[in-house]
Amino acid sequence: MICTSCYFINPSENVFCQNCGSQLPHVESHKPSISPLILANTLDNSSLLISRGPWQMRMDLWMPFIWLAMAVFVVTLNNTYALILLGVGLAFALYKSHDTRQIIQQTIPVELINKTIIAYGPANTSSRFSLPTGVLYLLSDGLYFKSFDSNEEISFIHIEISFTDTALLKGGFSVFSNWQEIEMNNGMNERFTFTVQNGGEWMLLMKVLRSEQAKR
């Protein structure tokens, strides 16, 4: 249920807005008639989340510290140093995975309220060696990236779905497992790189969406 005063998205059973306290207009919302391949609707936020699970992300972030702790133990034969490294790594993994979950759970941006969101997931526009700074949304008309980090150079980007046929999936060593770069042209000879989890799934969904639009 979307608040008509502040556009905050509330659970359907709410009588008052959780954000501003205004009374909510309880009007039945109907899902648009869309292809079964389009899995989400902005109004009920049933979009497909493309992301590693919370425990997977914690292990992804903790693993380098585990390897480093093992190396320190082999070299120094000192349990204390190894345990300190493991403790620091665990604290870092717990904090950063929580930070990523907070990014994923951000309220849908106001500019996307009237759009159909097919899928979304944590992303950045930097590199595979940076953590998520925002959310990438796959809409019925293309890709939209919204940064929730004030340090991000790019706060938002929209690329029409027709231009996603230029997308290239780039692999390599990264912070997360399956943390991959997708590079594409925005139609104005500008190249943008989105780093996302499970890049192959993004590529497949974009291809399916282009095929759906070509049939219309």
N, C-alpha and C positions, 0 to 999 in steps of 0.2 A: 504494500500500500504506500503510494507516494504522497508525501505531505504537500499540499498546495501552497503552503507558506514558504517553506525553506527547501523543498524538493528532496528531503531526506527519505530514504527508502526504509519503511518500517515493516515488521511482520504483519501479516494480514489480519491477525486477531486483535491488534492494538486499536484502542479507542482514541488515544492521544499520541502525538508525535514524540518519539524518544529524544529528538534533538531540540525542538523549540517548544513543545508542550501544546501546540495547537490541536484542536479536534480534527480527526481525520474524516474525510468524506468516504463512507463505506459504499462504494459502487463496485459492482461485480466487474472484474476485468476479464476479457476474453482473449485467449491466445490467437494470434493471427494464423490464417491457414497457410502453412509453410511446408516445405519439403521435409520428409523424415530425416534428411541429412543435416538439416539445420536444427541443432539440438537445444537452442536456448532462446529465451525471450527476456528482454531487459526488465519487464515489469515484475516478473516473479524471480528473477535472478537465478534461473536454472541452467546457466551457462556451463559448458564443459570446462572443467579446470584441468589445465595441462601443467602438471607440476610434480616434482618428487614429493613423497610423503614426508611428514615432519621428522620421523625417525631416520628415514633415509638421508635427509638433509643434514641431520646432526652427525650421522656417521661419515658423510662426505666431508664435513668440515673438521671432524675429529681425526680422521685417518692420517693426514700429514703429521700431526703431533704424535700419533702412535708410532709411525715409522721413525720419526726423529728421536723419540724416547728410547726406542730399541737400539738405534745407532749410538746414542749417548751411553747407554748401559754397556754395550759391547766394548766401546772405547775406554770408558772410565771404570767400569765394574762398580758403579755407584748407584744403588737403588734410589737414593734421595733425589738426585738430579732427574732421573727418569720419571719418578712419581710427580715431581713438581711440574715437569713438562706435560704429563698426562692431565694433571689438574687444571693447568692453564688452558690446555687445548679443549677440555670438556666445558669449561666455563665459556670459552669463546664460541664453541659449537652451539651451546644452549642459547647464548645471547643472540648470535647471528641468525640462527634458524627461527627464533621467535621474531626477530626483526623482519625476516622474509615473510613469515606468516601474517604479520601485521600489514605488510604491503599488499599481499594477496587479498586480505579481507577489507581493503578500503571500500568505502561506499562508491557505487558506480558514479563516475563523473556526470555532472549535470548535463553537459553537452551530449551525452550518450543516452539520456533517459528515453527518448523517443525512437531509439534505434534497436534493432535486434542484435544481441550479442551471441555469437555462436560459441566462441571459446575465449578463454583468457588465461594468463599465466604470468609469473614473475619474469622480468626482463630488464636489460639495460641496453644502452647504445654505445657502450665503451668497448669491452673486450671480454673474452672468456676468463680473464684473470681478475675481473671485478665482480662484486656481488650484485644482486638485483637492486635497482634503484626505482623501479616503477612497474607498471603492468602493461602488457601488450594485449590488446583486444582484437579478436577477429570478428568483424561486423559483416553484415550482409552486403555492404558496399566496399569493403576493404579492410585495411589494418589501421589501428589507432594505438599509438603509444602515449601513455601518460606517466610522467615522472612525479614521484612523491618525495624526491630528494632535492633540497634547495641547491646542492652542489652540482647537480646534473646540468650539463651545458644545454641540453635540449629538453624543454619541458613537455612538448607534445609534438607528435608527427602524425599525419594521416596520409596513407598511400592507397590509391584506388585499387580495387581488386584486379582490374585488367593489367596493371603494371606488376603484379606479383608473379607473372610468368617469367620475369627476369631473375627471380630469386634463386640463389645458389647456397647450398648447405655446406658449411665449412667445418671440418672436424679438427681434432688436435687435443693436446693436453689442456685441462681446464680446472677451475676451482671445484665445481660439482661434477658428478658423473652425469653424462649426457647433457652437459652445459655447452651448447653449440651456437655458432654464429650463422645467421641467415643474412646474406647480403643481397640487396636489390636496388633497382633504379626507381625513382619516384616520378618518372615521366618528364623531368626537366633536366636531364643529364646530371642529376645529383645521386650519389650512391649513399645508401644508409645501411648500417649493420645493426641488426637486433640480435642480442644474445639471449637465448631462451632455453628452457629445459625441454628435452624430447623434441628436438628440431624436426625429426622425420615426421612426427605427428602433425606439426604445423604445416609442413610442406604438403602432406597428403590432404589436409582439410582445405588448404588454399586451392589445390588442384581440383578437388571435388566442387568447391564453390564456383570456380571459373566454369567448370563443365555445366553446372546447374544454370548459370546465367546465360551461357551460350545457347541453351535449349529454349530460352524464352524469346 
